[in-house]
Amino acid sequence: MDSNTSASSPEATSSSTGSVVIAWLFVGIPLLWGVSQTFIKALALFK
């Protein structure tokens, strides 16, 4: 194994971290919206 792999370099880590954050936001925001809409519609069933 080479000690200079891109996974251990700080530049790759910060870039990778940014990509992960963007990916989670891309998935998380619509997911939260969908869960909230489902919750709101489910509350209407119990009124």
C-alpha positions in Angstrom: 0.0 0.0 0.0 1.3 3.5 -0.8 1.3 5.9 2.1 0.2 8.8 -0.2 -3.3 7.5 -1.1 -5.9 10.1 -1.9 -8.2 8.8 0.9 -5.8 9.9 3.5 -4.9 13.3 2.2 -6.7 16.3 3.8 -7.7 17.8 0.4 -9.4 14.6 -0.6 -11.1 14.3 2.8 -12.5 17.8 2.7 -13.7 17.3 -0.9 -15.2 14.0 0.0 -16.9 15.5 3.1 -18.4 18.2 1.0 -19.7 15.7 -1.5 -21.3 13.6 1.2 -22.9 16.7 2.7 -24.4 17.7 -0.6 -25.6 14.2 -1.3 -27.3 14.0 2.1 -29.0 17.3 1.5 -30.0 16.2 -2.0 -31.7 13.2 -0.5 -32.6 14.5 3.0 -34.6 17.6 2.1 -37.1 15.8 -0.1 -37.3 12.9 2.4 -38.1 15.3 5.2 -40.7 17.0 3.1 -42.3 13.7 2.2 -42.4 12.5 5.8 -43.9 15.8 7.0 -46.6 15.7 4.3 -47.4 12.1 5.3 -47.6 13.1 8.9 -49.9 16.0 8.1 -52.2 13.8 6.0 -52.2 11.1 8.7 -53.3 13.6 11.3 -56.3 14.5 9.2 -57.5 10.9 9.4 -57.7 11.1 13.2 -59.7 14.4 13.4 
